[in-house]
Amino acid sequence: MKKTILVSLLAIFALFALVAGGQGEIAVQETTTPAAATTQTAAEEAKTLSYADGTVLRIAAGYNSKKTGLSFDAETAGEGITLAGVTYHAGDLKPTWVEVQKRLNIVIEDKYQGNSATNEFKYWQERLNEVDLLSGNTVALNEYGAKGSLVNIADYLDMMPNFKAYLEANPIVRLSITGSTSNGAIYFAPYFDGVNDIERMPLMRTDWVVKLLDGEGEFSAEKCGELKAAVYEPYMPTSGKVAIETPNAQGTATMTLTKDYDKAGNIVAKMNAALSAGTVNGVQAVNMLRTYIDEAYNGYYGTARSNLFIGQDAAWDADELVALLRCVVANAYTLNGTDSIQGLFSREDSNLQRQVDLYRFAGTLFGVRGLESRQEFLYVDADGALKDARSEVATYKALDRMREMALEGLISKSFLEASGESSSTMLQNDLGFMSYDYNQTQTILNKTKLQNENGEKYMAVMVPVARWYDGTDANGVYMRFTESWRSVKTDAWAISKPGVGDDQNKLYAALALFDLAFSPEGQILMSYGPDAFIKTNADGSYVTFNFNGNQMPVIADETYELLWSLASGNYTNFARYYLGSTLSFAKSQAFEYQCTHEIGKEGAGYISTAIGLGTVKHPELAVVKGNMWYTSVPTTLPGTTVEADSINTYTELQQQFGTAKGKFSVLVDQIQKGYTVTGVTSAEQMAQKVSSEWGGAQYLMIRQTQWSRLIKFYDSL
């Protein structure tokens, strides 16, 4: 018996609502929408994927551990775990994958070994005949696809209407998964942890900013410390005026705020001058910053000066942040009752995977591209050429500034010593002030780690103003820009050619799974899990809310309760550990938004409003022919085996710029210790060493060749 998959061509525009995430535009309202109704047209019937009922798919895919696989592990399931009225045991498929079996009428054999995508593929790469689908790093998947080991999905796009429509509407996605520019091959289905939305944000203890900066008269304190000797020098101008476009306080329109350095001076320069003349204590520093804000912004913020940093109309820059950090660190007693506060910190100060967020933040603070690239450290210049941040002098100058901040005691001691402090303990013990991280998972700490007895508040704040060289002005443009923009991730699922072999049932069932994942109802399933975890009306239709102008499902009350009882409010962990969703394909931000703490919604809403008004710019998921600087670099660049082999010879580029736990990053090392590379004492020397001695120039030439071919391929589509 054959099973015919009804792949729907529902209003395709709804596809993209599922992965949008501008949270500031969300207004909750209950409406109804069908749970999963589809209508097949004659045109669709001509392009169906048919296979036998009960076709077995052997799947070796998950996220990064046994906990985050398709099946329950013994630790998570325990003696049995009941979700939405069903009890699951170790080895049982999680609800999402039970539903996939049901909708596709297939049988899933879970072959996942519990590794990261990269290591999972390494485990199977010499035994691909034993699996039908598997996860892997996109570079390896393209490499093995070119060898003929993975199915070229592009050959079957006409049978996959949902997937095809998605790619046609998202050019950078199509380019990011193109494995060959000669034939347009696609060897994997992309994974999005949200798409076309901001990813990381600056996060602050905003209650401390209010306590220091707001109110009439001068600031006073019972006890305070002294500022350390000045090391950091001004980044912003010391004279003249800088006009900044910003949202108004209500977020209803834009306005222009002027930083008047002629009137106020540069706050860092003024503090440094005072320090060179003698000591400056915390109270004096706060009053200097208060006066500066009043004068530089011509009294705009009034006595609510904290809004320079935490408001919808915030317009802070790196120098103003350094001044604020000096005030915070020197006023520990006022803020937490001790003699110590840590300024900037990372989520796990001893884990390189989290430590790298501080050099990413440096890019945002000091106008440096490539430090949050979707493809290694690459970005597209205004003229359309690729650049590599590792070979750019500006990168190391930005890190010089971070090192100066460290020497002043403005970066956490645990980060500098890699001693293992975490953001949860930083907040629980009122030790840490600011980080750069994901909003949902971190602002949950307002509920789990902060007491909230005295208005404690840890939330996202506006992206800073910096000088960005976007090609529109040779002297740069003072504006807000974030490179932390969601696109295709570097992990994905592919179909094993030796695995499916000549079995058309297996091949078509695997393709049908991919197409289901990119259908409107499939994207809901892969994000929310089955309908049992979604709030429904009496007629079975979803209760929905308005998410960025589109109706998205509301999670069931029991789901929300489970989220907190099982995962302490961490949406991602809950989805991966218990539902089996958010493991790959397209993750909707709509579910995550509903699980975001109210304080988290507030700060992210400010940023989203600014993005919507155009005052925070970002890379585009399109080829921006007018100014290629705004083109998001594809997550992967298709190349030849010879090119891949050549790139692999540049071992220093791989070993010195790690981003994973247990690896080494010379960029993190520079913040912690300064220049430690032999023979290097300056940003210029460091950039030159990377370019000429570590293979950076040759690497970039290869990537440029690949990029040029890809653009030519794009123009031919």
C-alpha positions in Angstrom: 0.0 0.0 0.0 1.3 3.4 -0.9 1.0 6.5 1.3 0.6 9.8 -0.6 1.8 12.9 1.3 -0.5 15.8 1.0 2.0 18.6 0.9 0.0 21.8 1.1 0.5 25.0 -0.7 -1.2 27.0 2.0 -0.8 30.8 1.9 3.0 30.7 1.6 3.3 34.1 3.1 2.4 32.5 6.4 5.6 30.5 6.4 7.7 33.5 7.2 5.5 34.7 10.0 6.6 31.6 11.9 10.2 32.6 12.1 9.9 36.4 12.6 10.7 37.7 16.0 10.3 41.5 16.3 8.8 41.2 19.8 7.9 44.9 20.3 5.1 44.7 17.8 3.3 41.9 19.6 -0.2 42.5 21.0 -1.9 39.4 22.4 -5.5 38.8 21.3 -7.4 35.5 21.1 -8.7 34.5 17.7 -9.2 31.1 16.1 -7.4 29.4 13.2 -7.7 25.8 12.0 -5.2 23.4 13.6 -3.9 21.8 10.5 -6.4 21.9 7.7 -5.1 21.4 4.2 -6.6 21.3 0.7 -4.9 19.5 -2.2 -5.0 21.0 -5.6 -4.6 19.1 -8.9 -1.2 20.8 -9.4 -0.1 19.4 -6.0 -1.3 15.9 -6.8 1.0 16.0 -9.8 4.0 16.5 -7.5 3.4 14.1 -4.6 5.9 12.0 -2.8 4.5 8.5 -2.5 5.9 5.7 -0.4 4.8 2.6 1.5 2.9 2.9 4.8 5.3 2.1 7.7 8.4 3.0 5.8 11.3 2.9 8.3 13.6 5.9 8.6 16.8 5.4 10.6 17.6 8.9 12.0 20.9 9.8 13.6 20.1 13.4 14.5 19.7 15.5 17.6 21.0 18.7 19.1 24.1 18.1 21.2 23.5 15.4 23.9 21.4 12.3 24.7 19.0 14.7 26.5 18.4 16.6 23.2 17.7 13.7 20.9 14.5 12.4 19.3 14.0 9.9 22.2 13.9 10.2 25.9 17.1 9.4 27.8 17.0 7.6 31.1 17.8 10.7 33.1 15.1 12.8 31.6 12.4 10.1 31.6 13.2 8.7 35.0 10.7 6.1 36.0 8.3 7.5 33.5 7.3 11.1 32.7 3.7 12.1 31.9 3.2 14.9 29.3 -0.3 15.9 28.1 -1.8 12.7 29.5 0.7 10.4 27.9 3.5 8.6 29.9 6.9 8.2 28.2 9.8 6.1 29.3 13.5 6.0 28.3 13.9 5.0 24.7 10.4 6.3 23.7 10.2 8.9 20.9 9.4 12.3 22.2 6.0 13.8 21.4 7.1 15.8 18.4 8.5 12.7 16.7 5.6 10.5 17.7 3.5 13.1 15.8 5.9 13.0 12.8 5.4 9.3 12.6 1.7 9.7 12.7 1.4 12.5 10.1 3.8 10.8 7.7 2.8 7.2 8.5 6.4 6.2 8.9 8.4 4.4 11.6 11.4 6.1 13.1 14.4 4.2 14.4 16.4 6.5 16.6 20.1 6.0 15.9 21.4 9.2 17.5 24.6 8.8 19.5 24.1 11.9 21.6 26.9 14.1 20.0 27.1 17.6 18.6 26.2 17.7 15.0 29.8 17.8 14.0 30.8 14.8 16.1 27.6 12.9 15.2 28.5 13.1 11.5 32.1 12.0 12.3 30.7 8.9 14.0 28.7 7.9 10.9 30.7 9.2 8.0 32.3 5.8 7.3 29.1 3.9 7.8 26.5 6.0 6.1 24.8 2.8 4.9 23.5 2.3 8.4 21.4 5.5 8.6 18.9 7.3 6.4 19.0 10.8 7.9 21.7 12.3 10.1 22.8 15.7 11.5 26.2 17.3 10.7 28.1 20.5 10.4 27.2 22.2 7.1 30.8 22.3 5.9 31.2 18.5 6.3 27.7 17.9 4.7 28.7 20.0 1.7 32.0 18.1 1.4 30.4 14.7 1.6 27.6 15.8 -0.6 30.0 16.7 -3.3 31.6 13.2 -2.9 28.2 11.7 -3.7 27.5 10.5 -0.2 24.4 12.6 0.5 21.3 13.1 -1.6 21.1 16.3 -3.7 17.7 17.6 -2.5 17.7 20.2 -5.3 16.8 17.3 -7.7 13.5 16.9 -5.9 12.4 20.5 -5.2 9.5 20.3 -7.6 8.1 17.5 -5.4 8.7 19.7 -2.2 6.4 22.7 -2.7 6.8 24.1 0.9 10.5 23.8 0.9 10.9 25.2 -2.6 8.6 28.2 -1.8 10.6 29.0 1.3 13.9 29.1 -0.6 12.5 31.2 -3.4 11.4 33.8 -0.9 14.7 33.9 1.1 17.7 34.4 -1.2 20.4 34.3 1.5 18.9 31.0 2.8 19.1 29.6 -0.7 22.7 30.7 -1.1 23.6 29.5 2.4 22.6 25.9 1.6 23.9 25.8 -2.0 26.6 23.1 -2.1 27.7 23.6 -5.7 27.4 26.6 -8.0 27.8 24.5 -11.1 24.5 22.6 -10.6 22.8 24.3 -7.6 23.1 21.2 -5.4 21.5 21.3 -1.9 22.8 18.6 0.5 21.0 19.6 3.7 17.8 21.2 5.0 18.7 24.4 6.9 18.2 25.0 10.6 17.1 28.3 12.0 17.0 29.2 15.7 14.7 32.0 14.7 15.4 33.9 11.5 15.5 37.5 10.4 15.6 38.8 14.0 18.1 40.1 16.5 19.9 37.4 18.4 22.1 38.7 21.3 21.4 41.9 23.2 23.1 44.0 25.8 21.6 43.1 29.3 21.9 45.3 32.3 20.9 45.6 36.0 18.7 48.6 35.1 17.6 49.2 38.7 21.2 50.0 39.5 21.4 52.6 36.7 18.2 54.2 38.0 19.7 54.3 41.5 22.9 56.0 40.4 21.6 58.5 37.8 18.1 59.5 38.5 16.7 62.2 40.8 17.1 65.9 41.7 20.3 67.3 43.1 23.6 65.6 43.5 24.2 61.9 44.2 25.4 61.0 47.7 26.4 57.7 49.3 27.2 56.5 52.8 30.3 54.7 51.4 32.0 54.3 48.1 35.2 53.2 46.5 37.7 55.0 44.2 38.1 54.7 40.5 41.2 52.9 39.4 43.9 54.7 37.3 42.6 55.6 33.9 43.7 53.3 31.1 40.8 53.5 28.6 40.9 56.5 26.3 38.0 58.2 24.5 36.5 56.4 21.5 33.8 59.0 20.7 34.7 62.6 19.7 36.0 65.1 22.4 34.6 68.1 20.6 31.9 69.0 18.1 28.4 67.5 17.8 27.0 64.1 16.8 23.4 63.8 15.7 21.7 60.4 16.4 18.4 59.2 15.1 16.5 57.4 17.8 12.9 56.5 18.7 11.0 58.9 20.9 10.3 57.9 24.4 6.9 56.4 23.4 8.4 54.5 20.5 5.8 56.0 18.1 8.2 57.9 15.8 11.8 58.8 15.3 13.6 61.9 16.4 17.1 63.3 16.4 19.2 63.6 19.6 22.4 65.6 19.6 25.5 64.7 21.6 27.0 68.1 22.3 30.7 67.6 23.0 31.5 71.3 22.7 29.2 72.0 25.7 29.7 68.9 27.8 33.1 67.5 26.7 33.7 63.8 26.4 32.9 62.1 29.7 35.8 59.7 29.6 38.2 62.5 28.8 36.9 64.5 31.8 37.1 61.6 34.1 40.6 60.8 32.9 41.7 64.4 33.4 40.3 64.3 37.0 42.1 61.0 37.7 45.4 62.4 36.4 45.0 65.3 38.8 44.2 63.1 41.8 41.8 60.5 43.1 38.1 60.3 42.0 35.7 58.4 44.2 32.4 56.7 43.2 30.2 59.6 44.3 32.3 62.2 42.4 32.2 59.9 39.3 28.4 59.6 39.4 28.0 63.4 39.7 30.3 63.9 36.8 28.3 61.5 34.7 25.0 63.2 35.8 26.3 66.6 34.8 27.6 65.3 31.5 24.2 63.8 30.6 22.4 67.0 31.4 24.8 69.1 29.3 25.5 66.8 26.4 21.8 66.2 25.8 20.7 69.7 26.7 18.5 68.5 29.5 16.5 66.1 27.3 16.5 63.3 29.8 15.6 65.5 32.8 16.1 63.8 36.1 15.4 60.4 34.5 19.0 60.3 33.2 19.0 56.5 33.3 17.0 56.5 30.1 20.2 57.4 28.2 21.0 53.7 28.8 17.7 51.9 29.5 14.9 53.8 27.8 13.2 53.4 24.5 15.0 56.7 23.6 18.4 55.5 24.8 21.4 56.7 22.8 24.4 55.5 24.8 27.8 54.8 23.3 31.0 53.0 24.4 32.5 56.0 26.3 29.3 56.6 28.2 29.2 52.9 29.1 32.7 53.0 30.4 31.8 56.0 32.5 28.8 54.1 33.8 30.8 51.0 34.5 33.3 53.1 36.5 30.4 54.4 38.6 28.9 51.0 39.1 32.1 49.3 40.2 33.1 52.2 42.5 29.6 52.3 44.2 29.3 48.6 45.2 28.2 49.4 48.7 25.3 51.5 47.5 24.2 48.9 45.0 24.7 45.6 46.7 25.9 46.3 50.2 29.4 44.9 49.7 32.8 46.3 48.5 32.7 44.5 45.2 30.7 44.5 41.9 31.8 42.9 38.6 31.1 45.1 35.5 30.9 43.1 32.3 30.6 39.3 32.6 29.8 36.3 30.4 27.2 33.6 31.1 29.9 31.1 32.0 33.2 32.9 32.7 35.3 29.7 32.3 33.6 28.4 29.1 35.0 29.6 25.9 31.6 29.1 24.1 30.3 31.9 26.4 33.5 33.9 26.8 33.5 34.8 23.1 30.4 36.9 23.7 32.6 39.6 25.1 34.6 40.0 21.9 31.3 39.9 20.0 30.1 42.7 22.2 33.3 44.6 21.4 32.3 44.6 17.7 28.9 46.2 18.6 30.6 48.7 20.9 33.3 49.9 18.5 31.9 49.4 15.1 33.7 46.3 13.9 32.2 43.8 11.5 32.8 40.1 11.4 32.9 39.3 15.1 29.3 38.0 15.0 29.4 36.7 11.4 27.2 33.8 10.2 30.3 32.4 8.5 33.4 32.2 10.6 34.7 35.8 10.8 33.6 36.9 7.3 31.5 39.9 6.2 30.7 41.6 2.9 32.2 45.1 2.3 30.3 47.9 0.6 31.9 47.0 -2.7 30.8 43.4 -2.5 34.2 41.9 -1.5 34.6 39.6 1.4 36.6 40.7 4.5 37.8 38.6 7.4 37.8 40.3 10.8 40.8 38.2 11.9 43.0 40.1 9.5 41.6 43.5 10.2 43.5 46.0 12.4 40.2 47.4 13.6 39.4 44.1 15.3 42.5 44.2 17.5 42.1 47.9 18.3 38.6 47.1 19.6 40.0 44.3 21.7 42.7 46.7 22.9 39.9 48.9 24.3 38.3 45.8 26.0 41.7 45.1 27.5 41.9 48.6 28.8 38.5 48.2 30.4 39.8 45.0 32.0 42.8 46.8 33.5 40.5 49.3 35.1 38.5 46.5 36.8 35.4 46.9 34.6 35.3 43.3 33.3 34.6 40.5 35.8 37.6 39.0 37.6 36.2 35.5 37.0 36.2 36.2 33.2 39.8 37.4 33.3 40.9 34.4 35.3 38.4 31.9 33.7 37.4 30.8 37.2 33.9 29.6 36.5 31.4 32.2 37.7 28.0 32.1 35.9 25.4 34.7 35.2 23.0 32.9 37.6 25.3 33.4 40.5 26.3 36.8 39.4 22.6 37.9 39.6 21.6 35.8 42.6 24.4 37.3 44.7 24.0 40.8 43.2 27.6 40.6 41.9 27.3 41.3 38.2 26.1 44.3 36.3 26.1 43.6 32.5 26.3 40.9 29.9 25.7 40.3 26.2 23.5 37.3 25.6 20.2 35.8 24.6 17.2 37.6 26.1 14.7 34.8 26.9 17.0 32.4 28.7 18.8 35.2 30.6 15.9 37.4 31.7 14.2 34.3 33.2 16.7 34.9 36.0 14.5 37.8 37.1 12.2 35.1 38.4 14.6 32.4 39.5 17.6 34.3 40.8 16.7 37.9 41.7 14.7 38.6 44.8 12.7 41.4 43.3 12.1 42.8 46.7 13.7 46.1 45.9 12.9 46.5 42.3 15.7 44.3 41.0 15.6 44.3 37.2 17.9 42.6 34.7 16.8 43.4 31.1 17.9 44.1 27.6 18.9 47.6 26.7 19.3 49.4 23.4 22.0 48.6 21.0 24.9 51.2 21.4 25.8 54.0 19.1 29.1 53.5 17.3 31.0 54.7 14.2 30.3 52.2 11.4 32.0 52.3 8.0 29.1 51.1 5.9 30.4 52.7 2.7 28.1 55.7 2.7 30.7 58.1 4.2 34.5 57.8 4.1 34.5 59.1 7.7 32.0 56.6 8.9 28.5 57.0 10.2 27.5 57.3 13.9 24.5 54.9 14.1 23.3 51.8 15.8 23.9 48.5 14.0 23.8 44.9 15.1 25.6 42.0 13.4 23.9 39.6 15.7 21.2 38.7 13.2 19.5 35.3 13.0 20.0 33.3 9.8 20.9 29.8 8.8 22.9 28.0 11.5 25.9 25.8 10.9 24.2 22.5 11.9 21.7 20.7 9.7 20.1 17.4 8.6 20.9 15.5 5.5 19.8 12.3 3.7 22.4 9.5 3.5 22.7 8.3 -0.1 24.2 4.9 0.9 21.5 4.7 3.6 18.4 5.1 1.4 20.2 3.4 -1.5 17.8 2.4 -4.3 14.8 2.3 -1.9 12.5 5.0 -3.3 10.2 4.5 -0.3 13.0 5.6 2.1 14.1 8.5 -0.2 10.6 9.9 -0.6 9.7 9.5 3.1 12.9 11.4 4.0 12.1 14.2 1.5 8.5 14.3 2.8 9.8 14.8 6.3 11.9 17.8 5.2 8.9 19.3 3.2 6.6 18.8 6.2 9.1 20.7 8.4 8.9 23.8 6.1 5.1 23.7 5.7 3.1 26.2 7.9 1.7 23.3 10.1 5.1 21.6 10.1 6.9 24.7 11.4 4.4 24.9 14.3 5.0 21.2 15.0 8.8 21.6 15.0 8.5 24.6 17.4 5.6 23.9 19.6 5.3 20.1 19.5 2.0 18.4 18.9 -1.4 20.0 19.2 -1.8 18.5 22.8 0.7 21.2 23.9 -1.2 24.1 22.2 -4.4 25.9 23.5 -7.4 25.0 21.4 -11.0 26.0 21.2 -14.0 23.7 21.6 -14.0 23.0 17.9 -10.3 22.0 17.9 -9.0 25.1 16.3 -6.0 26.9 17.8 -6.3 29.8 20.1 -3.9 32.3 18.6 -2.3 35.7 19.3 -1.0 38.4 17.0 2.7 37.9 16.5 4.1 40.5 14.2 0.9 40.8 12.3 0.4 37.1 12.0 -1.7 34.7 14.0 0.4 32.2 16.0 -0.8 29.5 18.5 -0.9 30.1 22.2 0.7 27.4 24.3 -1.6 25.4 26.6 -1.8 26.3 30.3 -0.4 22.9 31.1 2.6 23.5 28.8 3.4 26.6 30.6 3.2 24.9 33.9 5.5 22.1 32.6 7.9 24.6 31.3 8.5 25.9 34.8 8.3 22.7 36.7 10.6 20.7 34.4 12.9 23.4 32.9 12.7 26.4 35.3 11.2 28.5 32.5 14.0 27.8 30.0 12.0 27.4 26.8 14.8 25.9 24.7 15.7 23.3 27.2 12.0 22.4 27.7 11.4 22.0 24.0 14.5 20.0 23.4 14.5 17.8 26.5 10.8 17.0 26.7 8.9 17.9 23.5 11.6 16.9 21.0 11.0 20.2 19.1 13.6 22.9 18.3 16.1 20.3 17.2 16.4 21.5 13.7 14.5 23.1 10.8 12.7 26.4 11.5 12.1 27.4 15.1 9.4 30.0 15.6 10.1 32.8 18.1 6.4 32.9 18.9 6.6 30.0 21.4 9.7 31.5 23.0 8.1 34.9 23.2 5.3 33.5 25.3 7.8 32.0 27.7 9.8 35.2 28.1 9.7 37.0 31.5 7.7 40.3 31.5 11.0 42.2 32.1 12.5 40.4 29.2 9.6 41.4 27.0 10.0 45.0 28.0 13.7 45.4 27.0 13.4 43.3 23.9 10.4 45.3 22.9 12.4 48.6 23.0 14.9 47.1 20.6 12.3 45.6 18.4 10.6 49.0 18.1 13.9 50.6 17.2 14.5 48.0 14.5 11.0 48.6 13.1 11.6 52.3 13.0 14.9 51.8 11.3 17.1 53.3 14.0 18.8 50.0 14.6 20.2 48.6 11.4 21.2 45.0 10.7 22.3 42.7 7.9 19.7 41.7 5.4 18.8 38.1 4.4 19.1 39.2 0.8 21.7 40.3 -1.7 21.6 44.1 -1.2 22.9 45.3 -4.5 22.6 49.0 -3.5 25.1 48.5 -0.7 26.5 45.1 -0.2 27.7 45.9 3.3 24.2 45.2 4.5 24.2 41.7 2.9 24.3 38.9 5.4 27.2 36.6 4.5 25.8 33.1 3.7 26.4 30.5 6.5 28.3 28.3 4.1 30.2 29.0 0.9 30.2 26.1 -1.6 33.7 25.1 -2.8 35.7 22.4 -4.4 37.5 19.6 -2.7 40.8 21.2 -3.5 39.7 24.5 -1.9 38.5 22.6 1.2 41.8 20.8 1.5 43.7 24.1 1.1 41.6 25.7 3.8 42.3 22.8 6.2 46.0 23.4 5.9 45.7 26.8 7.6 45.7 25.2 11.1 46.5 28.4 13.0 43.3 30.0 11.8 41.4 27.0 13.2 43.4 26.6 16.4 43.9 30.2 17.4 40.3 31.3 16.8 38.2 28.6 18.5 34.6 29.3 19.7 33.7 26.0 21.4 34.2 24.8 25.0 37.7 23.5 25.6 39.2 25.3 22.6 41.4 28.4 22.6 40.6 31.9 21.2 43.4 34.5 20.8 40.6 37.1 20.8 39.4 36.2 24.2 43.1 35.8 25.3 43.8 39.4 24.3 41.0 40.7 26.5 42.2 38.6 29.4 46.0 39.2 29.0 46.8 41.6 26.2 49.1 40.5 23.4 50.6 37.1 24.2 51.5 36.0 20.6 55.2 35.9 20.1 56.5 39.0 18.4 53.2 40.9 18.6 52.8 44.2 20.5 50.2 46.1 18.5 46.9 45.7 16.5 48.8 46.3 13.2 51.3 43.5 14.0 48.6 41.1 15.1 46.5 41.6 11.9 49.7 41.2 9.8 50.6 38.0 11.5 47.2 36.5 10.9 47.2 37.6 7.3 50.8 36.7 6.3 51.9 34.0 8.8 48.7 32.2 9.7 47.3 31.9 6.2 44.7 34.6 6.5 45.4 36.2 3.2 45.3 32.9 1.3 42.2 31.8 3.2 40.4 35.0 2.2 41.4 34.6 -1.4 39.8 31.1 -1.5 36.6 32.4 0.2 36.5 35.4 -2.1 36.6 33.0 -5.1 33.8 31.0 -3.6 31.7 34.1 -2.9 32.2 35.4 -6.4 31.0 32.1 -7.9 28.0 32.1 -5.5 27.0 35.7 -6.5 27.3 34.7 -10.2 25.1 31.7 -9.5 22.6 33.9 -7.7 22.4 36.3 -10.6 21.6 33.3 -12.9 18.6 32.1 -10.8 
